[in-house]
């Protein structure tokens, strides 16, 4: 750098590396900080390959020192030889189960590819089903999976996925305590000649629970197959006034590859359908939003190269997601999915997919000083 200035060091670690721990690949990071101060990094452990279907387990590693080092790899959920994926964890605050970690996830048969599901050629038993587990001992052990598909998935929906990334529990307003899990689905084709794999049939919705995960229902649904904005993988944050801000991946004909929406009733409905958010330049990829507790700052993490999954960047908004600016660029390497977590008063953590030659070589954790993000 000019004038001999030193590059600021960042604390980084690698909780997941492809080809280790009995898994060919690790994908789909999600991270939460427990009430006891343990950092839990979740991922899909993909046994035979990096494919989105097949023998996939939900795994976790814990850190007692803010992500500097990590404990042993543990399996949270197995689905026989099928898929258990899309981890959506949230740590409960207050109530009868203060400190409980609730983890919503999706299961499907090993042979149930997204293409086959979207075409409607996979039977319901093998298709995407929604399950939940919980831990009351800081993530050391987990309850048996409990299926909640009938409460959370409409009969006509085909493809289905939760988040990816952390879910949230509302803290403000009349719906305080509600768990909100952004999710997405696909619908059957309505245009002659379509087979259901077209992007126009993507849609989004939210899962809501007002009893700490005991029962669930569907909140907002946005799945108009107009080919303009078609909601896909979605992330959410609660703003200080209680408004829920949703940000989604979209692959339709709207400007850019992101869209956003807001809810003032705890995710039950949207004030307006998702609309383009062209201020976030990014490839087609999952992203994460986080309100870190600083009153007027909203953060977004995701690749910033417009045509490639690369250049992991954290961006900030001071107007509730209307406009965005880059505040922290990790590097120019390949990078894909990510999740954010507030670690302490001075630090935000970023868990993200990256590697020198592939975005899927590692899931890496980076500690970022909060002062750089505000």
Secondary structure, 3 states (H helix, E strand, C coil): CHHHCCCCCCCEEEEEECCCCCCCEEEEEEEEECCCCCEEEEEEEECCCCCCCCCEEEEEEEECCCCCCCCCCEEEECCCCCEEEEEEEEECCCCCCCCCEEEEEEEECCCCCHHHHHHCCCCCCCCCEEEEEEECCCCCCCCCCEECHHHHCCCCCCCEEECCCCCEECCCCCCCCCEEEEEEEECCCCCCCCCCCCHHHEEEEEEEECCCCCCCEEEEEECCCCCCCCEEEEEEEECCCCCEEEEEEECCCCCCCEEEEEECCCCCCCCCCCEECCCCCCCCCCCEEECCCCCCCEEEEEECCCCCCECEEEEEECCCCCCCEEEEECCCCEEEEEEEEEEECCEEEEEEEEECCCCCCEEEEEEEEHHHCC
